[in-house]
Amino acid sequence: MHIMRTIRVLPFLALAMTLRLCAAPMTDEDREHLLVHFEMTGHMLAEEVRGLSSAQLEYKASPDRWSIRECVSHLAVAEPDYWRDLQKAVKAPPDMKDKKSVATDADIMWYGIDRVVHTKTGGGHEKVDTYKNLGEALAKFDALHATMIAYINTTNDDLRAHSFGDQERIDCWQWMLEISTHAERHIQQIRDIKANPNFPKQ
């Protein structure tokens, strides 16, 4: 009885293994690009907030602007949602074979650098007082960053084959990169705060 059941199951196991072997993982270039960017933003954020006083962390150039602590809190709040969205999209059937992303990889990179075009944060990610302690927010950011870097290092998922977004679709590799360029964008914001002439000296 057990032998017959095993024989019936073997073809399905063989098919599953074949499909897994045929799946196209990330290219070495795509993997390295993500790793370098995630490692860069992790180090950059740590350096920008290192040794800042409470007055410096809470300084606002104007009442409607975020403080440095609020920028880091925003990252700790938003990135778990971005990561969950990515995982959900990758589990869906691949659908980018006959579709083209609305953005280039260069567009995604530029998003992290551009401080001219400002967008309003929503979706609950504007709740910048979720983490009132910088250390707690930074630890949350670092832990998820480490999880995402481990995923990038080991995954065989073909991120280019899966779309992300409802209307303006990009591929999941681009969305993975945008998680890091989003962090870079707020690191640039932190630098702007520190460059303000009224920023506390200590």
GIDACOR-V673824 format. One line per field, one symbol per residue. burial: b if it has 24 or more other ideal C-beta (glycine too) atoms within 12 Angstrom, else e. A space follows every 50 residues. Layout:
burial->???
This chain:
burial->eeeeeeeeeeeeeeeeeeeeeeeeebeeebbebbbebbebbbebbbebbe ebeeebbbbbeeeeebbbbbbbbbbbbbbbebbebbbebbeeeeebeeee bebebeebbebbeeeeeeeeeeeebeebeebeebeebbebbbebbebbbe bbeebebbbbbbbbeeeeebbbbbbbbbbbbbbbbbbbbbebbbeeeebe ee
